[in-house]
Amino acid sequence: MKVKITKPDSNLYEGEAQLLQLPGTGGIFEIMRHHAPIVSALKKGTLRMVVNEADTRTFEIRGGVVQCQNDEVLILVQ
């Protein structure tokens, strides 16, 4: 799936990923390929992204919003 993670002043990541683990306001949740459309608020915590089997990245965020639709994920973080 296509993923874009952006802050107000810079892009943190833009490319493909297999899995996202996000700190939602109701708890941690995951987004994988072919996920149902979703818009959710994010709270302070760790955003974990699996790009492929050999590449896992983490980002510490202070909150934000995620939108997923048609295998495209946009994450706006603080």
HUTAZI-V940893 format. One record per pair of residues at least 4 apart in sequence whose C-alpha atoms are under 7 Angstrom apart, sorted by the first residue. I is the first residue (numbers start at 1). GAP is how many residues later the second one is. Records with the same first field share a line. If there is no record, write none. Layout:
I: GAP, GAP
This chain:
1: 15, 16, 17, 32, 70, 71
2: 13, 14, 15, 69, 70, 71
3: 11, 12, 13, 14, 69, 70, 71
4: 9, 10, 11, 69, 70, 71
5: 6, 7, 8, 9, 69, 70, 71
6: 4, 5, 6, 7, 69, 70, 71
7: 4, 69, 70, 71
16: 35
17: 32, 33, 34, 35
18: 14, 15, 32, 33, 34
19: 11, 12, 13, 30, 31
20: 10, 11, 12, 28, 29, 30
21: 7, 8, 9, 10, 26, 27, 28
22: 6, 7, 8, 25, 26
23: 4, 5, 6, 19, 20, 21, 22, 23, 24
24: 4, 5, 16, 17, 18, 19
25: 16, 17, 18
31: 4
33: 38
34: 37
35: 36
37: 31, 32
38: 29, 30, 31
39: 27, 28, 29
40: 25, 26, 27
41: 23, 24, 25
42: 21, 22, 23
43: 19, 20, 21
44: 17, 18, 19
45: 15, 16, 17
46: 12, 13, 14, 15
47: 11, 12, 13, 14
48: 9, 10, 11
49: 7, 8, 9
50: 5, 6, 7
51: 4, 5
61: 16, 17
62: 16
63: 14, 15
64: 12, 13, 14
65: 10, 11, 12
66: 8, 9, 10
67: 6, 7, 8
68: 4, 5, 6
69: 4
